């Protein structure tokens, strides 16, 4: 799933109550499928009856996710905003 905005948004604006671990980022697209993440996306891992998207954070980051919006603290390679 990709959701596109005509302008870049700040993560802090979208999630004012969120805890930003490594600072704010600007983004214009959100994806919940790690295998479909594009560079600059915000990755939102989903938990379903079959899978826990939090396990795919590393895949999303390697594919170019600049931030992860997660339900719990996850380990992410590189300098990604959580």
C-alpha positions as CSV (number, residue, x, y, z in Angstrom):
1,X,0.0,0.0,0.0
2,X,1.3,3.4,-0.9
3,X,-0.4,6.6,0.0
4,X,0.9,9.6,-1.8
5,X,0.6,13.3,-0.9
6,X,1.0,16.2,-3.2
7,X,3.4,17.7,-0.7
8,X,5.9,16.3,1.7
9,X,4.7,16.0,5.3
10,X,6.7,16.1,8.5
11,X,6.3,12.9,10.6
12,X,6.0,15.1,13.7
13,X,3.0,16.9,12.2
14,X,1.3,13.6,11.3
15,X,2.0,12.0,14.7
16,X,2.3,14.8,17.2
17,X,2.0,12.4,20.2
18,X,4.5,10.0,18.7
19,X,8.0,9.4,20.2
20,X,10.5,10.2,17.5
21,X,13.7,8.3,18.3
22,X,16.1,9.9,15.8
23,X,14.3,13.2,14.9
24,X,11.8,14.3,12.4
25,X,11.7,13.4,8.7
26,X,9.8,14.7,5.6
27,X,8.0,12.2,3.5
28,X,5.3,11.9,0.9
29,X,4.6,8.2,0.8
30,X,3.7,5.4,3.3
31,X,3.9,1.7,2.7
32,X,2.9,-1.3,4.9
33,X,4.5,-4.0,2.7
34,X,8.3,-4.2,3.3
35,X,8.8,-5.9,-0.1
36,X,7.2,-2.9,-1.9
37,X,8.9,0.0,0.0
38,X,10.5,2.6,-2.2
39,X,13.3,5.0,-1.2
40,X,11.9,7.8,1.0
41,X,8.8,5.9,2.2
42,X,7.6,5.7,5.8
43,X,7.2,2.0,6.7
44,X,4.2,1.0,8.9
45,X,4.5,-2.6,9.9
46,X,1.1,-4.3,10.3
47,X,0.3,-7.2,12.6
48,X,-2.1,-9.8,11.1
49,X,-3.2,-13.3,12.1
50,X,-0.5,-14.6,9.7
51,X,2.5,-12.3,10.2
52,X,4.1,-9.6,12.3
53,X,5.3,-6.8,10.0
54,X,7.7,-5.7,12.8
55,X,9.9,-8.7,11.7
56,X,10.3,-7.0,8.2
57,X,11.7,-3.7,9.4
58,X,15.2,-4.5,8.2
59,X,13.9,-5.4,4.7
60,X,12.0,-2.1,4.5
61,X,15.1,-0.1,5.7
62,X,17.3,-1.8,3.2
63,X,14.8,-1.0,0.4
64,X,15.0,2.7,1.4
65,X,12.4,3.4,4.2
66,X,13.4,6.7,6.0
67,X,11.2,6.1,9.0
68,X,9.3,3.3,10.7
69,X,6.0,3.9,12.6
70,X,5.8,0.9,14.9
71,X,3.8,-0.3,17.9
72,X,6.9,-1.2,19.7
73,X,10.6,-0.5,19.7
74,X,12.3,-2.4,16.9
75,X,15.9,-2.8,15.8
76,X,16.6,-1.0,12.5
77,X,19.9,-0.9,10.6
78,X,21.4,2.5,9.6
79,X,20.0,5.9,10.6
80,X,16.3,5.5,10.2
81,X,13.8,7.5,12.2
82,X,11.6,5.3,14.4
